[in-house]
Amino acid sequence: MAKVKLTKTELKAQKDALARYRRFLPMLQLKKSQLQAELGAMRAREAELARKEDAALERARPWAGLLAGFDGELPVSLERVRSHSGNIAGVAIPVYDGVDVRRSEIDLFETPEYLDDAADAVESIVAVRAEREIAAEQVRLVAAELRTTSQRVNLFEKVKIPECRENIRLINVALGDEQTSSVARGKIAKGRQAKLAPAVATAAAI
C-alpha cells in the first residue's frame, strides 16, 4: 500500500474515491451476475449443437460408405456463414443467421440416386457446424468478459474499498492527534503567559 498523506485534502480525496467505488461496485456485481447467467445458457446451447452435429454425422455415416466409390464431387459447397452483431451485458458477440450453400445441378441419369440425399445430409452438417462455431465464439467472448468483470469486483471488494477505509481511518487519527496536540500547545502557551503576566507587570511598575 502506498503511503498516504495525512492531510485534510487527502482525506477528501479518499472519501471521494470510496464513494466512487461504492457506486460502481453494485453495477459490476449486476453485470457479473448477468454474464454468469448468459454464459450458462450459451454453454448449454453449444453442447446442444455439438450433440446435433454428432447426430447429423451419424445419420450421414451410411452415405459416407456409398460415397467412397463415387468418382466425382458433391453438388454442395458452403459459400458463406451469415451472422450479425449482438450485445450481451455490454459484450459484442456474433449471432448466427444461417449459411449460404451452393447446390449444383446434377444429372439424374449420370449420377447415383443417393447423391442428392447425401448432399442434403452434408448441407445439414455444414449448417449445424457453422452455428456451433459461432456459439463457441460467443462462449469465448462472454467468458473473457466475465473474468475481467470478476477481477474488477474482487479488486473493489477486497482491495480498493478496504484500502480507502483504512486510509480514512489513519488520516482521521492523525488529524485528531494533531488537533489534540494543538489544543495542548495552546493551553501550555496560555499557562506560561499567565505565569509571566505578574512578572511583566512588576517590571513595568519599576
ROSE-4610 file (N, C-alpha, C; in Angstrom, 1 decimal, always signed):
// ROSE-4610
residu = [M/M/M/A/A/A/K/K/K/V/V/V/K/K/K/L/L/L/T/T/T/K/K/K/T/T/T/E/E/E/L/L/L/K/K/K/A/A/A/Q/Q/Q/K/K/K/D/D/D/A/A/A/L/L/L/A/A/A/R/R/R/Y/Y/Y/R/R/R/R/R/R/F/F/F/L/L/L/P/P/P/M/M/M/L/L/L/Q/Q/Q/L/L/L/K/K/K/K/K/K/S/S/S/Q/Q/Q/L/L/L/Q/Q/Q/A/A/A/E/E/E/L/L/L/G/G/G/A/A/A/M/M/M/R/R/R/A/A/A/R/R/R/E/E/E/A/A/A/E/E/E/L/L/L/A/A/A/R/R/R/K/K/K/E/E/E/D/D/D/A/A/A/A/A/A/L/L/L/E/E/E/R/R/R/A/A/A/R/R/R/P/P/P/W/W/W/A/A/A/G/G/G/L/L/L/L/L/L/A/A/A/G/G/G/F/F/F/D/D/D/G/G/G/E/E/E/L/L/L/P/P/P/V/V/V/S/S/S/L/L/L/E/E/E/R/R/R/V/V/V/R/R/R/S/S/S/H/H/H/S/S/S/G/G/G/N/N/N/I/I/I/A/A/A/G/G/G/V/V/V/A/A/A/I/I/I/P/P/P/V/V/V/Y/Y/Y/D/D/D/G/G/G/V/V/V/D/D/D/V/V/V/R/R/R/R/R/R/S/S/S/E/E/E/I/I/I/D/D/D/L/L/L/F/F/F/E/E/E/T/T/T/P/P/P/E/E/E/Y/Y/Y/L/L/L/D/D/D/D/D/D/A/A/A/A/A/A/D/D/D/A/A/A/V/V/V/E/E/E/S/S/S/I/I/I/V/V/V/A/A/A/V/V/V/R/R/R/A/A/A/E/E/E/R/R/R/E/E/E/I/I/I/A/A/A/A/A/A/E/E/E/Q/Q/Q/V/V/V/R/R/R/L/L/L/V/V/V/A/A/A/A/A/A/E/E/E/L/L/L/R/R/R/T/T/T/T/T/T/S/S/S/Q/Q/Q/R/R/R/V/V/V/N/N/N/L/L/L/F/F/F/E/E/E/K/K/K/V/V/V/K/K/K/I/I/I/P/P/P/E/E/E/C/C/C/R/R/R/E/E/E/N/N/N/I/I/I/R/R/R/L/L/L/I/I/I/N/N/N/V/V/V/A/A/A/L/L/L/G/G/G/D/D/D/E/E/E/Q/Q/Q/T/T/T/S/S/S/S/S/S/V/V/V/A/A/A/R/R/R/G/G/G/K/K/K/I/I/I/A/A/A/K/K/K/G/G/G/R/R/R/Q/Q/Q/A/A/A/K/K/K/L/L/L/A/A/A/P/P/P/A/A/A/V/V/V/A/A/A/T/T/T/A/A/A/A/A/A/A/A/A/I/I/I]
num = [1/1/1/2/2/2/3/3/3/4/4/4/5/5/5/6/6/6/7/7/7/8/8/8/9/9/9/10/10/10/11/11/11/12/12/12/13/13/13/14/14/14/15/15/15/16/16/16/17/17/17/18/18/18/19/19/19/20/20/20/21/21/21/22/22/22/23/23/23/24/24/24/25/25/25/26/26/26/27/27/27/28/28/28/29/29/29/30/30/30/31/31/31/32/32/32/33/33/33/34/34/34/35/35/35/36/36/36/37/37/37/38/38/38/39/39/39/40/40/40/41/41/41/42/42/42/43/43/43/44/44/44/45/45/45/46/46/46/47/47/47/48/48/48/49/49/49/50/50/50/51/51/51/52/52/52/53/53/53/54/54/54/55/55/55/56/56/56/57/57/57/58/58/58/59/59/59/60/60/60/61/61/61/62/62/62/63/63/63/64/64/64/65/65/65/66/66/66/67/67/67/68/68/68/69/69/69/70/70/70/71/71/71/72/72/72/73/73/73/74/74/74/75/75/75/76/76/76/77/77/77/78/78/78/79/79/79/80/80/80/81/81/81/82/82/82/83/83/83/84/84/84/85/85/85/86/86/86/87/87/87/88/88/88/89/89/89/90/90/90/91/91/91/92/92/92/93/93/93/94/94/94/95/95/95/96/96/96/97/97/97/98/98/98/99/99/99/100/100/100/101/101/101/102/102/102/103/103/103/104/104/104/105/105/105/106/106/106/107/107/107/108/108/108/109/109/109/110/110/110/111/111/111/112/112/112/113/113/113/114/114/114/115/115/115/116/116/116/117/117/117/118/118/118/119/119/119/120/120/120/121/121/121/122/122/122/123/123/123/124/124/124/125/125/125/126/126/126/127/127/127/128/128/128/129/129/129/130/130/130/131/131/131/132/132/132/133/133/133/134/134/134/135/135/135/136/136/136/137/137/137/138/138/138/139/139/139/140/140/140/141/141/141/142/142/142/143/143/143/144/144/144/145/145/145/146/146/146/147/147/147/148/148/148/149/149/149/150/150/150/151/151/151/152/152/152/153/153/153/154/154/154/155/155/155/156/156/156/157/157/157/158/158/158/159/159/159/160/160/160/161/161/161/162/162/162/163/163/163/164/164/164/165/165/165/166/166/166/167/167/167/168/168/168/169/169/169/170/170/170/171/171/171/172/172/172/173/173/173/174/174/174/175/175/175/176/176/176/177/177/177/178/178/178/179/179/179/180/180/180/181/181/181/182/182/182/183/183/183/184/184/184/185/185/185/186/186/186/187/187/187/188/188/188/189/189/189/190/190/190/191/191/191/192/192/192/193/193/193/194/194/194/195/195/195/196/196/196/197/197/197/198/198/198/199/199/199/200/200/200/201/201/201/202/202/202/203/203/203/204/204/204/205/205/205/206/206/206]
x = [+0.8/+0.0/+0.9/+0.6/+1.4/+1.1/+2.1/+2.0/+1.0/+0.1/-1.0/-0.6/-0.9/-0.6/-1.7/-1.3/-2.2/-2.7/-3.4/-3.9/-5.4/-6.1/-7.5/-7.8/-6.9/-7.1/-7.1/-6.2/-6.1/-7.3/-7.8/-9.0/-10.2/-10.3/-11.4/-11.3/-10.0/-9.8/-10.1/-9.8/-10.0/-11.5/-12.2/-13.7/-14.4/-13.9/-14.5/-14.2/-13.0/-12.7/-13.6/-13.8/-14.6/-16.0/-16.5/-17.9/-18.0/-17.0/-17.0/-17.0/-16.1/-16.0/-17.4/-18.0/-19.2/-20.4/-20.3/-21.3/-21.1/-19.9/-19.7/-19.8/-19.5/-19.5/-20.8/-22.0/-23.2/-23.4/-23.0/-23.2/-22.3/-21.1/-20.2/-20.7/-21.3/-21.8/-23.0/-23.9/-25.0/-24.6/-23.6/-23.0/-22.4/-21.8/-21.2/-22.3/-23.4/-24.5/-25.1/-25.3/-25.9/-25.0/-23.7/-22.7/-22.7/-22.8/-22.8/-24.0/-25.2/-26.4/-26.3/-25.9/-25.8/-24.8/-23.7/-22.7/-23.2/-23.9/-24.5/-25.4/-26.3/-27.2/-26.4/-25.4/-24.6/-23.9/-23.3/-22.6/-23.6/-24.8/-25.8/-26.2/-26.3/-26.6/-25.5/-24.2/-23.1/-23.1/-23.4/-23.4/-24.5/-25.7/-26.8/-26.4/-25.8/-25.3/-24.3/-23.4/-22.4/-23.1/-24.2/-25.0/-25.7/-26.2/-26.9/-25.9/-24.7/-23.7/-23.3/-23.1/-22.8/-23.9/-25.2/-26.3/-26.4/-26.1/-26.1/-25.0/-23.8/-22.7/-23.1/-23.7/-24.2/-25.2/-26.1/-27.1/-26.4/-25.3/-24.6/-23.6/-23.4/-22.5/-22.8/-24.0/-24.3/-23.9/-24.1/-23.8/-22.2/-21.5/-20.0/-19.5/-20.1/-19.6/-20.0/-21.2/-21.6/-20.7/-20.4/-19.6/-18.2/-17.7/-16.3/-16.1/-17.1/-17.0/-17.4/-17.8/-18.3/-17.1/-17.0/-15.8/-16.3/-16.3/-16.8/-16.9/-17.5/-17.6/-19.1/-19.3/-20.6/-21.2/-22.4/-23.0/-23.4/-22.6/-22.9/-21.7/-21.7/-20.5/-20.9/-20.2/-20.5/-20.0/-20.8/-20.4/-20.0/-20.9/-20.6/-21.6/-21.1/-21.8/-22.4/-23.7/-24.3/-24.5/-24.1/-24.3/-24.4/-24.9/-25.0/-24.4/-24.2/-23.6/-24.7/-24.5/-25.4/-24.7/-25.5/-24.9/-25.4/-24.5/-24.9/-24.2/-24.9/-24.4/-23.1/-23.2/-22.2/-21.1/-21.2/-20.2/-20.8/-20.0/-20.4/-20.1/-21.1/-21.0/-21.6/-21.1/-21.7/-23.0/-24.0/-25.2/-25.5/-25.7/-25.9/-27.2/-27.1/-28.3/-28.5/-27.5/-27.7/-26.5/-26.6/-25.5/-26.0/-25.2/-25.5/-24.7/-25.5/-24.9/-25.2/-24.3/-24.5/-24.7/-25.9/-26.2/-26.0/-25.2/-25.0/-26.1/-26.4/-27.4/-26.7/-27.5/-26.9/-27.7/-27.0/-27.7/-28.2/-29.5/-30.2/-29.9/-29.5/-29.2/-27.7/-26.8/-25.4/-24.9/-25.6/-25.1/-26.0/-25.4/-26.1/-27.3/-28.4/-29.6/-29.5/-28.5/-28.3/-27.6/-27.1/-26.2/-27.0/-28.2/-29.0/-29.3/-29.6/-29.8/-28.5/-27.4/-26.1/-25.8/-26.1/-25.8/-26.7/-28.0/-28.8/-28.2/-27.6/-27.0/-25.8/-25.0/-23.8/-24.2/-25.2/-25.7/-26.2/-26.8/-27.3/-26.1/-25.1/-23.9/-23.1/-23.0/-22.3/-23.0/-24.4/-25.1/-25.0/-25.1/-25.1/-23.6/-22.6/-21.2/-21.0/-21.5/-21.3/-21.9/-23.1/-23.8/-23.0/-22.5/-21.8/-20.5/-19.8/-18.6/-18.9/-20.0/-20.4/-20.8/-21.5/-21.8/-20.5/-19.5/-18.3/-17.6/-17.7/-17.1/-17.8/-19.2/-19.9/-19.5/-19.3/-18.8/-17.5/-16.6/-15.2/-15.3/-16.0/-16.1/-16.7/-17.8/-18.5/-17.7/-17.1/-16.2/-15.0/-14.5/-13.4/-13.8/-15.0/-15.6/-15.9/-16.4/-16.8/-15.5/-14.4/-13.1/-12.7/-12.8/-12.4/-13.3/-14.6/-15.6/-15.4/-15.1/-14.9/-13.6/-12.6/-11.4/-11.6/-12.5/-12.8/-13.6/-14.6/-15.4/-14.5/-13.6/-12.7/-11.7/-11.3/-10.4/-11.1/-12.4/-13.1/-13.4/-13.9/-14.4/-13.2/-12.1/-11.0/-9.8/-9.7/-8.5/-8.9/-9.6/-9.8/-10.7/-11.8/-12.7/-12.1/-11.5/-10.8/-9.6/-8.9/-7.8/-8.2/-9.3/-9.8/-10.3/-11.0/-11.4/-10.3/-9.2/-8.0/-7.3/-7.2/-6.6/-7.4/-8.7/-9.5/-9.4/-9.3/-9.1/-7.8/-6.7/-5.4/-5.3/-5.9/-5.9/-6.7/-7.9/-8.7/-7.9/-7.2/-6.4/-5.4/-4.6/-3.6/-4.1/-5.2/-5.7/-6.3/-6.8/-7.3/-6.1/-5.0/-3.8/-3.3/-3.3/-2.8/-3.6/-4.9/-5.8/-5.6/-5.5/-5.3/-4.0/-3.0/-1.6/-1.7/-2.5/-2.6/-3.3/-4.3/-5.1/-4.2/-3.4/-2.5/-1.4/-0.9/+0.1/-0.5/-1.7/-2.4/-2.6/-2.9/-3.1/-1.8/-0.7/+0.6/+1.0/+0.8/+1.2/+0.4/-0.9/-1.7/-1.3/-0.9/-0.4/+0.9/+1.8/+3.0/+2.8/+1.8/+1.5/+0.9/+0.1/-0.5/+0.6/+1.6/+2.7/+3.6/+3.7/+4.6/+4.0/+2.7/+1.9/+2.3/+2.4/+2.8/+4.2/+5.1/+6.5/+6.5/+5.8/+5.8/+5.2/+4.1/+3.5/+4.5/+5.2/+6.2/+7.3/+7.8/+8.8/+8.4/+7.2/+6.6/+6.5/+6.1/+6.0/+7.3/+8.3/+9.6/+10.1]
y = [-1.2/+0.0/+1.2/+2.2/+3.4/+4.3/+5.0/+5.8/+7.0/+7.2/+8.2/+9.4/+10.6/+11.9/+12.1/+12.5/+12.7/+14.1/+14.5/+15.9/+15.9/+17.1/+17.2/+17.0/+17.5/+17.4/+15.9/+15.1/+13.7/+13.0/+13.4/+12.8/+13.0/+14.2/+14.4/+13.5/+13.4/+12.5/+11.1/+10.6/+9.2/+9.0/+9.9/+9.8/+9.8/+10.7/+10.7/+9.4/+8.8/+7.6/+6.4/+6.4/+5.4/+5.5/+6.7/+6.9/+6.4/+6.6/+6.2/+4.7/+4.0/+2.6/+1.9/+2.5/+2.0/+2.2/+3.2/+3.5/+2.5/+2.2/+1.3/-0.1/-0.5/-1.9/-2.6/-2.1/-2.8/-3.0/-2.0/-2.2/-3.3/-3.4/-4.5/-5.9/-5.9/-7.1/-7.6/-6.6/-7.0/-7.5/-6.8/-7.3/-8.7/-8.9/-10.3/-11.3/-11.0/-12.0/-12.2/-11.2/-11.3/-12.1/-11.9/-12.6/-14.1/-14.4/-15.8/-16.5/-15.9/-16.5/-16.7/-15.7/-15.8/-16.9/-16.9/-17.9/-19.3/-19.5/-20.9/-21.3/-20.3/-20.6/-20.9/-20.1/-20.3/-21.6/-22.0/-23.3/-24.4/-24.3/-25.3/-25.4/-24.2/-24.2/-24.8/-24.5/-25.0/-26.6/-27.1/-28.5/-29.2/-28.5/-29.0/-29.1/-28.0/-28.0/-29.1/-29.3/-30.4/-31.8/-32.0/-33.2/-33.3/-32.2/-32.2/-32.5/-31.9/-32.2/-33.7/-34.3/-35.7/-36.5/-36.1/-36.9/-36.8/-35.6/-35.4/-36.2/-36.3/-37.1/-38.6/-39.0/-40.4/-40.8/-39.8/-40.1/-40.1/-39.4/-39.4/-40.5/-41.3/-42.4/-43.4/-43.7/-44.6/-44.0/-42.7/-42.1/-42.1/-42.0/-42.0/-43.2/-44.4/-45.6/-45.7/-45.2/-45.2/-44.2/-43.1/-42.0/-42.5/-43.5/-43.9/-44.4/-44.9/-45.4/-44.4/-43.2/-42.2/-41.4/-41.4/-40.7/-39.3/-38.4/-37.0/-36.1/-35.0/-34.0/-33.9/-33.7/-33.5/-32.2/-32.1/-30.9/-29.9/-29.8/-28.8/-28.2/-26.9/-26.2/-25.0/-24.7/-23.6/-22.3/-21.3/-20.0/-19.0/-18.9/-18.0/-18.3/-18.0/-18.1/-16.7/-16.5/-15.2/-15.0/-13.8/-13.5/-12.0/-11.6/-10.1/-9.9/-8.7/-8.4/-8.2/-8.9/-8.7/-8.2/-8.0/-7.5/-8.2/-8.7/-9.3/-8.6/-7.9/-7.2/-6.4/-5.7/-4.8/-5.5/-6.8/-7.6/-7.8/-7.4/-7.6/-9.0/-9.7/-11.1/-11.3/-12.3/-12.6/-13.5/-13.3/-14.0/-14.7/-16.0/-16.8/-16.5/-16.3/-16.1/-17.3/-17.9/-19.0/-19.2/-20.1/-20.3/-20.2/-19.8/-19.8/-20.9/-21.9/-23.1/-23.1/-23.4/-23.5/-25.0/-25.2/-26.6/-26.6/-27.5/-27.6/-28.5/-28.2/-29.1/-30.5/-31.5/-32.8/-33.5/-34.3/-35.1/-36.4/-36.5/-37.6/-38.9/-38.9/-40.1/-40.5/-39.5/-39.8/-40.0/-39.7/-39.7/-40.7/-41.3/-42.3/-41.6/-42.4/-41.9/-41.4/-41.9/-41.5/-40.1/-39.6/-38.4/-37.2/-37.0/-35.9/-35.9/-37.1/-37.3/-37.1/-37.5/-37.3/-35.8/-35.1/-33.6/-33.0/-33.4/-32.9/-33.1/-34.3/-34.6/-33.7/-33.5/-32.7/-31.2/-30.8/-29.4/-29.2/-30.2/-30.1/-30.1/-30.9/-30.9/-29.6/-29.0/-27.7/-26.6/-26.6/-25.6/-25.7/-26.9/-27.0/-26.8/-27.2/-26.9/-25.4/-24.7/-23.2/-22.6/-23.0/-22.4/-22.8/-24.0/-24.4/-23.6/-23.3/-22.5/-21.1/-20.5/-19.2/-19.2/-20.3/-20.4/-20.5/-21.2/-21.4/-20.0/-19.2/-17.8/-17.0/-17.1/-16.4/-16.7/-18.0/-18.5/-17.9/-17.9/-17.4/-15.9/-15.1/-13.7/-13.4/-14.0/-13.7/-14.2/-15.4/-15.9/-15.0/-14.4/-13.4/-12.2/-11.7/-10.5/-10.8/-12.0/-12.4/-12.5/-13.0/-13.0/-11.6/-10.7/-9.3/-8.6/-8.8/-8.2/-8.8/-10.1/-10.7/-10.1/-9.9/-9.3/-7.9/-7.2/-5.8/-5.8/-6.7/-6.9/-7.2/-8.2/-8.6/-7.4/-6.7/-5.5/-4.5/-4.2/-3.2/-3.7/-5.0/-5.5/-5.8/-6.3/-6.8/-5.9/-4.9/-4.1/-2.6/-2.1/-0.6/-0.1/-0.7/-0.2/-0.4/-1.5/-1.7/-0.7/-0.5/+0.4/+1.8/+2.3/+3.6/+3.8/+2.8/+2.9/+3.0/+2.2/+2.2/+3.6/+4.1/+5.4/+6.5/+6.4/+7.4/+7.3/+6.1/+5.9/+6.5/+6.2/+6.7/+8.2/+8.8/+10.3/+10.9/+10.3/+10.9/+10.8/+9.7/+9.5/+10.6/+10.8/+11.7/+13.2/+13.5/+14.8/+15.1/+14.0/+14.1/+14.3/+13.6/+13.8/+15.2/+15.6/+17.0/+18.1/+17.9/+18.8/+18.8/+17.6/+17.5/+18.1/+17.9/+18.5/+20.0/+20.5/+21.9/+22.6/+21.9/+22.4/+22.4/+21.3/+21.2/+22.3/+22.5/+23.6/+24.9/+25.1/+26.4/+26.6/+25.5/+25.6/+25.9/+25.2/+25.4/+26.9/+27.4/+28.7/+29.7/+29.5/+30.3/+30.3/+29.1/+28.9/+29.7/+29.7/+30.4/+31.9/+32.3/+33.7/+34.2/+33.3/+33.7/+33.8/+32.9/+33.0/+34.2/+34.5/+35.6/+37.0/+37.0/+38.3/+39.1/+38.5/+39.2/+39.8/+39.0/+39.5/+40.6/+40.5/+41.6/+42.9/+42.7/+43.8/+44.5/+43.7/+44.2/+45.0/+44.4/+45.0/+46.4/+46.4/+47.7/+48.7/+48.3/+49.2/+49.8/+49.0/+49.5/+50.5]
z = [+0.0/+0.0/+0.0/-0.9/-1.0/+0.3/+0.7/+1.9/+1.6/+2.4/+2.2/+3.0/+2.4/+3.0/+4.1/+5.2/+6.4/+6.4/+5.4/+5.3/+5.0/+5.3/+5.0/+3.5/+2.7/+1.2/+0.8/+1.4/+1.1/+1.7/+2.8/+3.4/+2.5/+1.9/+1.0/-0.3/-0.8/-1.9/-1.7/-0.5/-0.1/+0.0/+0.6/+0.8/-0.6/-1.5/-2.8/-3.6/-3.4/-4.1/-3.5/-2.2/-1.5/-2.1/-2.2/-2.7/-4.1/-4.9/-6.3/-6.4/-5.6/-5.6/-5.2/-4.2/-3.7/-4.7/-5.5/-6.5/-7.7/-8.1/-9.2/-8.9/-7.7/-7.3/-7.6/-7.2/-7.5/-9.0/-9.8/-11.2/-11.7/-11.2/-11.6/-11.2/-9.9/-9.4/-10.3/-10.7/-11.5/-12.9/-13.4/-14.7/-14.6/-13.5/-13.3/-13.2/-12.5/-12.4/-13.8/-14.6/-15.9/-16.8/-16.8/-17.6/-17.2/-15.9/-15.4/-16.0/-15.9/-16.4/-17.9/-18.6/-20.1/-20.5/-19.8/-20.1/-19.9/-18.8/-18.6/-19.7/-20.2/-21.3/-22.6/-22.8/-24.0/-24.1/-22.9/-22.9/-23.1/-22.6/-22.8/-24.3/-24.9/-26.4/-27.2/-26.8/-27.5/-27.4/-26.2/-26.0/-26.8/-26.9/-27.7/-29.2/-29.7/-31.1/-31.4/-30.4/-30.6/-30.7/-29.9/-30.0/-31.3/-31.8/-33.1/-34.2/-34.1/-35.1/-35.1/-33.9/-33.8/-34.4/-34.1/-34.7/-36.2/-36.7/-38.2/-38.8/-38.2/-38.7/-38.7/-37.6/-37.5/-38.6/-38.9/-40.0/-41.3/-41.5/-42.8/-42.9/-41.9/-42.0/-43.1/-43.3/-44.5/-45.8/-45.9/-47.2/-47.4/-46.3/-46.4/-47.1/-46.7/-47.3/-48.8/-49.2/-50.6/-51.4/-50.8/-51.5/-51.7/-51.0/-51.1/-52.6/-53.2/-54.5/-55.6/-55.1/-56.1/-56.6/-58.0/-58.6/-59.1/-58.2/-58.6/-57.3/-57.5/-56.3/-55.9/-54.6/-54.1/-54.7/-55.0/-55.6/-54.5/-53.5/-52.4/-51.9/-51.7/-51.1/-50.3/-49.3/-48.4/-49.0/-49.2/-49.7/-48.6/-47.6/-46.5/-45.3/-44.2/-42.9/-42.6/-42.5/-42.2/-40.7/-40.2/-38.8/-38.7/-37.5/-37.2/-35.8/-35.5/-34.2/-33.1/-32.0/-30.9/-29.7/-28.6/-27.4/-26.2/-25.3/-24.1/-22.9/-22.1/-21.0/-21.3/-22.5/-22.9/-23.8/-24.0/-24.8/-26.2/-27.2/-28.6/-29.0/-29.5/-29.9/-31.3/-32.0/-33.3/-33.0/-33.8/-33.7/-35.0/-34.9/-36.2/-36.9/-38.2/-39.0/-40.0/-40.4/-41.3/-42.2/-43.2/-44.1/-45.6/-46.4/-47.9/-48.5/-49.0/-49.6/-51.0/-51.9/-53.3/-53.7/-54.3/-54.8/-56.3/-56.8/-58.3/-58.8/-60.1/-60.8/-61.0/-60.8/-61.1/-62.2/-62.9/-64.0/-63.3/-63.3/-62.6/-63.3/-64.6/-65.3/-65.2/-64.9/-64.9/-63.4/-62.4/-61.0/-60.2/-59.2/-58.3/-57.7/-57.5/-57.0/-55.5/-54.8/-53.4/-53.3/-54.4/-54.3/-53.8/-54.2/-53.7/-52.2/-51.8/-50.3/-49.5/-50.1/-49.4/-49.3/-50.4/-50.4/-49.4/-49.2/-48.1/-46.7/-46.5/-45.2/-45.0/-46.0/-45.9/-45.6/-46.3/-46.0/-44.6/-44.1/-42.7/-41.7/-42.0/-41.2/-41.2/-42.4/-42.6/-41.8/-41.8/-41.2/-39.6/-39.1/-37.6/-37.1/-37.9/-37.5/-37.5/-38.5/-38.6/-37.4/-37.0/-35.9/-34.6/-34.5/-33.3/-33.1/-34.2/-34.2/-33.7/-34.1/-33.7/-32.2/-31.8/-30.4/-29.5/-30.0/-29.3/-29.1/-30.2/-30.1/-29.1/-29.1/-28.1/-26.7/-26.4/-25.1/-24.8/-25.8/-25.5/-25.2/-25.9/-25.6/-24.3/-24.0/-22.7/-21.5/-21.7/-20.6/-20.3/-21.4/-21.2/-20.5/-20.8/-20.2/-18.7/-18.5/-17.1/-16.2/-16.8/-16.0/-15.6/-16.6/-16.4/-15.4/-15.5/-14.5/-13.1/-13.0/-11.7/-11.1/-11.9/-11.3/-10.8/-11.5/-11.0/-9.8/-9.7/-8.5/-7.3/-7.5/-6.4/-6.0/-7.0/-6.8/-5.9/-6.2/-5.5/-4.1/-4.0/-2.7/-1.8/-2.3/-1.4/-1.3/-2.2/-2.2/-2.0/-3.0/-3.1/-1.9/-1.7/-0.6/+0.7/+1.1/+2.4/+2.5/+1.4/+1.4/+1.7/+1.1/+1.3/+2.8/+3.3/+4.6/+5.6/+5.4/+6.3/+6.2/+4.9/+4.7/+5.5/+5.3/+6.0/+7.5/+8.0/+9.5/+9.9/+9.2/+9.5/+9.5/+8.5/+8.4/+9.5/+9.8/+10.9/+12.2/+12.5/+13.7/+13.7/+12.6/+12.5/+12.7/+12.1/+12.2/+13.6/+14.2/+15.6/+16.6/+16.4/+17.2/+17.1/+15.8/+15.6/+16.2/+16.2/+16.9/+18.4/+18.9/+20.4/+20.8/+20.0/+20.2/+20.1/+19.2/+19.0/+20.2/+20.7/+21.9/+23.1/+23.2/+24.4/+24.3/+23.1/+23.0/+23.3/+22.9/+23.2/+24.7/+25.4/+26.9/+27.6/+27.1/+27.7/+27.5/+26.3/+26.0/+26.8/+27.0/+27.8/+29.3/+29.8/+31.1/+31.4/+30.4/+30.5/+30.5/+29.7/+29.7/+31.0/+31.6/+32.9/+34.0/+33.9/+34.9/+34.7/+33.4/+33.1/+33.4/+33.4/+33.5/+34.7/+36.0/+37.2/+37.1/+36.5/+36.4/+35.4/+34.4/+33.4/+34.0/+34.8/+35.5/+36.5/+37.2/+38.2/+37.5/+36.4/+35.7/+35.1/+34.7/+34.2/+35.2/+36.5/+37.6/+38.0/+37.9/+38.3/+37.3]
